[in-house]
Amino acid sequence: MRFTKDHEWVELDGDVATVGITAYAAEQLGDVVFVELPDVGKALKPGDSMAVVESVKAASDVYAPIAGEVVAANADLPGTPEMVNQDPEKSAWIVKIKVADSAQIDALMDRPAYETYLDTL
Amino acid sequence: MTDQALKRTPLYEAHAALGAKFVPFAGYDMPVQYRDGVLTEHRWTREHAGLFDVSHMGPAVLTLDAPTGDADADHAAVAAAIEPLIPGDIAGLKRGQQRYTLLLNVDGGILDDLMIARPLEDERQGSLFIVVNAGTKDADFAVIGAATHDQATLHPLADHALIALQGPEAVAVLSALVPEAADLTFMQTAALHLDGDELTVTRSGYTGEDGFEILVGEAAASLLWARLLADERVRAIGLGARDSLRLEAGLPLYGHDLAETISPVEAGLNFALSKRRRLAADFPGAARVLRELDGDLSRVRVGLKVTGAPAREGAEIADASGAIVGRVTSGGFSPTLSAPIALGFVPPALSAVGTPLNVIVRGRSQPAEVAGLPFVPHRYARKT
């Protein structure tokens, strides 16, 4: 699993990357009450806003960590947004992206590097 | 603003010990939530009793400089000092009665919304207990002080804490410590005592629930907070849930739903325009306000039930044809209704309950419908 400074996680399986928000991000956000997902087929480049996760108080963008095409979005999330708080780094994945260039994933932080980064916040 | 510049309330340490997450708010480092989180805190307050630190707000006492000792004459005099700033009938307050009112500018725009109470006690006639909003308190105190200084002196109560206890179990909790609290009804106030400490208790709040606001000296604040929290019916509640509770209650928030450009009639606060003051037309901006009361009005505050993503402050409101007709001034998610709700301003012709509208969220149009306010019924302990 790799991580961005915006607190997304990415896990690559073949040429499809699963993306979600980290436990740290979910904790910072507080109770999630609404999740907006992208349409399947949407083309993403790194840094595009690809989903929105909302708490009672605020809306937060989820950014595409890599380029590619959305091949799936987690249909469980709109009905049960609290999954994002309960299991952010597993069952509450947000999208699956068909990766254009897997080198973009290698360039992201690994877990020790991400944890070191969290210590600086 | 750096953390260094943020002020702390007398209860800061108590919040930290409870695991509060702090945010800067109106110059103070305030708890936005505790470990329970906003949803749980919100629901706890609706079902039990929530304890809020609102010490960042501005309590003050306005005191007549030369009281005569005649209670009614002294009250009339201090009321006459402040009434030129507001549209509320302060002269007509009974002893121990509080009123919600508005500080207005010469154009009838709202400088702040505030509470003014006439004390119950004989020895305090000729003074008024005032509570203004946190973000506006310095400006409010300057305006009130300047307008009243010929007859009276404004004493901000900076060395105090203000604690709100809100929810259906609030009265049982507080009266276990201070039995006389149960004798107050909605918008009544009294100076009560707990182990020698004086508490200025008012049966009011901003959640839509029954409850109390309690002014206590700084030195006694932490002990009172701890004693209230020791009751298992009570949990500490942060500013996050305070906001979602007041939004469900349909209560406007200054700086968002109320502002210097918005009049009391536009804001749907006609109840704060006391009859005697309307007839006398002797408050700031009376000409505009009375014209608006006669129907010359371009916008009015409404509640909206939204389908889809929450519509936040600033979201545009469109009519059925897609024309932009107004803007959301505060909005979010209602834990009680499990749906997004909002407050915003629209033309009067589109303000009837049930009117179909749209809100624009992230560039997309979503259905919204004008809803009656409050979204969640008030449960105040009104005099029966």
Interface residues (C-beta under 8 A of the other chain):
Chain A: G30 D31 V33 F34 E36 V52 E54 S55 V56 K57 A58 A59
Chain B: K21 V32 Q33 G37 V38 L39 T40 H42 G240 A241 D243 S244 A309 P310 R312 G332 F333 P335 P340 R362
